[in-house]
Amino acid sequence: MEPPDKATATAFTLLQSTLKPALLSTTRATNALLAADLPFHRSLDPTISESLDEQNARLLQLAGRVLGNVEAGAEVVSAPAPSASSSSLSSNAKNKKGPSSSGKLGGGAAFKLEDGDDLDVHWKRVVDVFDSLLERADGALDEYSGSLRRGAAKANVIASGVEATNAVTTPATAAASAKAKWPKVLNILKPQRAFANVPLNDETGPFKPLLTYKPHAKVGLEESVKLKKDVDGTLKYQHPYQTEIDNYKFPPSLYMKTEPIPYLPYETTTATLVDTPEALAEMVAELKTAKEIAIDLEHHDSRTYIGIVCLMQISTRDKDWIVDTLKPWRRQLESLNEVFADPNILKVLHGSAMDMIWLQRDFGVYVVGMFDTGCAATVLKYPGRGLAYLLDRFVQFKAQKQHQLADWRVRPLGQDLFDYARADTHFLLYIYDCMRNELIETSNLSDPIGEGDLLQKVLEGSKELQLQRYEVPSYDAENGMGPMGWYKQLYKSPALFSKEQYAVFKALHQWRDNVARQEDDSIHFVMSNHAMMSLAREMPESPEKLVSATSAQTAAMKQRRKELVSLIVAAKANGESGPEMRDEMRKLDAIANEARYAERMANGKPAIVPFIPPPPPAPRSKTSVQKANSTSTPTIPRKRPALEEAVAPRAESSTFWGALLNGGQKRNATVDVRLNLPLPELTAEIFAVSSAQTLATSSPVADAGARAEHVYVPAAKRSAPEMDDVFVIRDMGGRSKKRKIADIEAAQIPTPFKKPSTEIDHNADELPLETPIDDDEKALRRARRKEKKAAKAAAKLMNGTPASSSKIKGEDGEEDEEQEAEPAFDYENAPSVYHAQNSRENREKRRKNGKPDRGIDPYKKQLDGPRGLPRAHKEKAGRSGTFKG
């Protein structure tokens, strides 16, 4: 890579030093001005208004030129038209109209921006254009900094999806360094155009295998490649190696547990690049001597309709190869059948479901005798099934995930991509050894059904993958079936279209498939599913509305806008008399279910049919049962029942337990029990009936859990209720809530015990809650209270305090001295306005010291109340936010 010359670096530095201060000053001036203040400034000075209009018109003109040139695909923004003079520019500015841009800008379509509102209308279009410009700038900066080689920046345009028409790069000029971060798709020259056998996207009919000769064959090529009716009734070529795969027996060493053979160091070894027919012949000669080989493919399907294999990795125990499969002589890779179809060589692949199809489609290569580590990971129930997980689990090798989205068409291949591809097969044989041993250890060979043989499960799954066949992708416009059809997309989508929207969706889907076949691009590169659903929902009838309907517009959509609009208008008109989406999807669901049923039956899998319970079994003799068991054979329904017959009829009784419950007593769901209300009075005589009399009675026994019923009596015939159920509860001998210590000590004196009466008068109106106190106890308590009263009076007379007390009733209803009366209010010593809160002693001390008495503060209590809000801050004088700088 040659460094940029000194003149270019100096020019770029000078441009950067001039551009950066201008952008900073403009940004600061713009941030200092508020948009709401512009009308005010316009009213102050007419020259400011004219200057603003002139600058607005100039910016709109520049934006229009940029947008028009970018959409036209020009590399350089063209100069304005000669008529766009400064005088006309100022006149348009005064009228608040943008510059006239009716002519073609840079050879593209006219793009007018009359005022700022036009930017809002075309905002999505503007965003797409500037995203493309930023991608170009990013590529130019990468080229300047040295991340990309010179000339590769133009191939790095991703957003527009258009190949450069003026300067198209070749795969050789689009190489990357070891540190480059590759995008998913590069707009480079399509390598499939240089193939000796260019892929045909308009093929119809069954796919005929590309084999020209058949090595290691048990059945000749002519006999094995014949048209045969498939399960759906269509003619298809059978698998050329089906007989060899069905009769293949894995080597005995695969069923033996051995020590894993260590792999060669990854850092000190390298791979051999195979990019010539001579190198291919040498590789095939070395592979014939191996016992196990590992295989992997790198595929690209974005800039091609059916996809192409870009790279093939092959490894043995001692050596790695990287095969370039984008060469014009790629059909010569058919010679790999001498190794891949050899039953004496075990092939190890990971996730080979698509690898088998890609090998058949591009090279006519078939695999016989394969072990798939992806199937093994599924059978062993690993938490991860990918190759990156297996590399980390067994080798502790971290695969570079960022290269999964790389464009493998780039040539020459970067060192980082070369190493990443080599790692996919370098460790795969060692991983195979470890997983084979684990399958043998965890298998349960004593299982009579055979479900415990995990190794056999993996080998059978690998055989099914080898028998896959490639078929030409046909398009079913009527029913939308097949891998390229529209039925699957509508089946997974919750959208429900009207008749017009449904017709537009089918028309857009078919248009996308036709354009992808013509341009040799993938259908998603032509139009995404999201964009197609949006257009079908909005049904735009003009190019402007088409732009507003979806922002994700590809190059094909931009170049064929008028074609798309005409298609949508015609489909919308035809959809007015077309079918409803609901009715069509019901019919298509039935067709899809029939196809799934036929496929499962052809593959020998059990058919998923609705369960219909059998009728109750009739009693049979022992001889008839033995005869039925000896002659019975399992029956398989030949035709799936219709959707209307899929509903199972409801049986009268459950047959889940067979005849186990048939002989038992049938229980009623409800029991008819009647009770009469009101219930009779519950007395001892009711329960005194002997058990013999109870059994002798012939009256039916009532169920306690039954529903209670009684005879209805009109209100006029009802008797008046008796009102003698009122009773009074009187608190007998309630004590006072506050008891003194003397009362508690007196209560602890033992008193003669008297057994209380347990007889209760049920006819009495009052019910005592406690045992009544007798007269002797009352007299004893009254005497104790008198003694205490006399002792207290004597003590108060000795202290000079008048004996005053309050009388309250005691437990026996007598007056009792419980607490002393409150003393009279002392007005002389109480705080007042004159004496404040000082006592008499304090006032006397202050008078002796010659200090005046402090009066009461009438506002002191006011400070204890809640405070109000603080004073609000006033607006400071000075300039507003507009003039801050």
CORNORZI-V957602 format. One record per backbone hydrogen bond with DSSP energy under -1.0 kcal/mol. NH is the residue of the N-H (numbers start at 1). CO is the residue of the C=O. If there is no record, write none. Layout:
nh=NH co=CO
nh=NH co=CO
This chain:
nh=9 co=5
nh=10 co=6
nh=11 co=7
nh=12 co=8
nh=13 co=9
nh=14 co=10
nh=15 co=11
nh=16 co=12
nh=17 co=13
nh=18 co=14
nh=19 co=15
nh=20 co=16
nh=22 co=18
nh=23 co=19
nh=24 co=20
nh=25 co=21
nh=26 co=22
nh=27 co=23
nh=28 co=24
nh=29 co=25
nh=30 co=26
nh=31 co=27
nh=32 co=28
nh=37 co=34
nh=41 co=37
nh=42 co=38
nh=43 co=39
nh=44 co=40
nh=45 co=41
nh=49 co=45
nh=50 co=46
nh=51 co=47
nh=52 co=48
nh=53 co=49
nh=54 co=50
nh=55 co=51
nh=56 co=52
nh=57 co=53
nh=58 co=54
nh=59 co=55
nh=60 co=56
nh=61 co=57
nh=62 co=58
nh=63 co=59
nh=64 co=60
nh=65 co=61
nh=66 co=62
nh=67 co=63
nh=68 co=64
nh=69 co=65
nh=70 co=66
nh=71 co=67
nh=72 co=68
nh=73 co=70
nh=74 co=69
nh=84 co=81
nh=85 co=83
nh=89 co=85
nh=90 co=86
nh=91 co=87
nh=92 co=88
nh=93 co=89
nh=94 co=90
nh=95 co=91
nh=96 co=93
nh=97 co=92
nh=108 co=105
nh=121 co=117
nh=122 co=118
nh=126 co=122
nh=127 co=123
nh=128 co=124
nh=129 co=125
nh=130 co=126
nh=131 co=127
nh=132 co=128
nh=133 co=129
nh=134 co=130
nh=135 co=131
nh=136 co=132
nh=137 co=133
nh=138 co=134
nh=139 co=135
nh=140 co=136
nh=141 co=137
nh=142 co=138
nh=143 co=139
nh=144 co=140
nh=145 co=141
nh=146 co=142
nh=147 co=142
nh=148 co=142
nh=152 co=149
nh=156 co=153
nh=180 co=177
nh=187 co=155
nh=188 co=186
nh=189 co=169
nh=193 co=190
nh=194 co=191
nh=196 co=328
nh=224 co=220
nh=225 co=221
nh=228 co=236
nh=230 co=234
nh=233 co=230
nh=236 co=228
nh=238 co=226
nh=242 co=239
nh=245 co=241
nh=246 co=242
nh=247 co=243
nh=254 co=251
nh=255 co=252
nh=272 co=320
nh=274 co=322
nh=280 co=276
nh=281 co=277
nh=282 co=278
nh=283 co=279
nh=284 co=280
nh=285 co=281
nh=286 co=282
nh=287 co=283
nh=288 co=284
nh=289 co=286
nh=290 co=287
nh=293 co=346
nh=294 co=315
nh=295 co=348
nh=296 co=313
nh=298 co=311
nh=300 co=308
nh=308 co=300
nh=310 co=298
nh=311 co=298
nh=312 co=323
nh=313 co=296
nh=314 co=321
nh=315 co=294
nh=316 co=319
nh=321 co=314
nh=322 co=272
nh=323 co=312
nh=324 co=274
nh=325 co=310
nh=330 co=327
nh=332 co=329
nh=333 co=330
nh=334 co=331
nh=335 co=332
nh=336 co=333
nh=337 co=334
nh=338 co=335
nh=339 co=336
nh=340 co=336
nh=341 co=337
nh=342 co=339
nh=345 co=342
nh=346 co=291
nh=347 co=369
nh=348 co=293
nh=349 co=371
nh=356 co=352
nh=358 co=354
nh=359 co=355
nh=360 co=356
nh=361 co=357
nh=362 co=358
nh=363 co=359
nh=364 co=359
nh=365 co=359
nh=368 co=340
nh=371 co=347
nh=373 co=349
nh=376 co=372
nh=377 co=373
nh=378 co=374
nh=379 co=375
nh=380 co=376
nh=382 co=377
nh=390 co=386
nh=391 co=387
nh=392 co=388
nh=393 co=389
nh=394 co=390
nh=395 co=391
nh=397 co=391
nh=401 co=399
nh=403 co=400
nh=404 co=401
nh=406 co=403
nh=410 co=407
nh=418 co=414
nh=419 co=415
nh=420 co=416
nh=421 co=417
nh=422 co=418
nh=423 co=419
nh=425 co=422
nh=426 co=422
nh=431 co=427
nh=432 co=428
nh=433 co=429
nh=434 co=430
nh=435 co=431
nh=436 co=432
nh=437 co=433
nh=438 co=434
nh=439 co=435
nh=440 co=436
nh=441 co=437
nh=442 co=438
nh=444 co=452
nh=447 co=444
nh=454 co=452
nh=457 co=453
nh=458 co=454
nh=459 co=455
nh=460 co=456
nh=461 co=457
nh=462 co=458
nh=463 co=459
nh=464 co=460
nh=465 co=461
nh=466 co=462
nh=467 co=463
nh=468 co=465
nh=474 co=472
nh=480 co=476
nh=485 co=482
nh=487 co=480
nh=490 co=486
nh=491 co=487
nh=492 co=488
nh=493 co=489
nh=502 co=498
nh=503 co=499
nh=504 co=500
nh=505 co=501
nh=506 co=502
nh=507 co=503
nh=508 co=504
nh=509 co=505
nh=510 co=506
nh=511 co=507
nh=512 co=508
nh=513 co=509
nh=514 co=510
nh=515 co=511
nh=516 co=512
nh=517 co=513
nh=518 co=514
nh=519 co=515
nh=521 co=516
nh=522 co=302
nh=526 co=522
nh=527 co=523
nh=532 co=528
nh=533 co=529
nh=534 co=530
nh=535 co=531
nh=536 co=532
nh=537 co=533
nh=538 co=534
nh=539 co=535
nh=546 co=542
nh=547 co=543
nh=548 co=544
nh=549 co=545
nh=553 co=551
nh=558 co=554
nh=559 co=555
nh=560 co=556
nh=564 co=560
nh=565 co=561
nh=566 co=562
nh=567 co=563
nh=568 co=564
nh=569 co=565
nh=570 co=566
nh=571 co=567
nh=572 co=568
nh=573 co=569
nh=574 co=570
nh=575 co=571
nh=578 co=575
nh=584 co=580
nh=585 co=581
nh=586 co=582
nh=587 co=583
nh=588 co=584
nh=589 co=585
nh=590 co=586
nh=591 co=587
nh=592 co=588
nh=593 co=589
nh=594 co=590
nh=595 co=591
nh=596 co=592
nh=597 co=593
nh=598 co=594
nh=599 co=595
nh=600 co=596
nh=601 co=597
nh=602 co=598
nh=603 co=599
nh=605 co=600
nh=609 co=607
nh=625 co=621
nh=626 co=622
nh=627 co=623
nh=628 co=624
nh=629 co=625
nh=630 co=626
nh=631 co=627
nh=632 co=628
nh=658 co=655
nh=660 co=657
nh=673 co=671
nh=694 co=690
nh=695 co=691
nh=696 co=692
nh=697 co=693
nh=706 co=703
nh=709 co=675
nh=728 co=765
nh=744 co=740
nh=745 co=741
nh=746 co=742
nh=747 co=743
nh=749 co=746
nh=764 co=761
nh=767 co=728
nh=778 co=774
nh=779 co=775
nh=780 co=776
nh=781 co=777
nh=782 co=778
nh=783 co=779
nh=784 co=780
nh=785 co=781
nh=786 co=782
nh=787 co=783
nh=788 co=784
nh=789 co=785
nh=790 co=786
nh=791 co=787
nh=792 co=788
nh=793 co=789
nh=794 co=790
nh=795 co=791
nh=796 co=792
nh=797 co=793
nh=798 co=794
nh=799 co=795
nh=801 co=796
nh=806 co=819
nh=808 co=816
nh=810 co=814
nh=813 co=810
nh=816 co=808
nh=836 co=832
nh=838 co=835
nh=843 co=839
nh=844 co=840
nh=845 co=841
nh=846 co=842
nh=847 co=843
nh=848 co=844
nh=849 co=845
nh=851 co=846
nh=856 co=833
nh=860 co=857
nh=864 co=861
nh=865 co=862
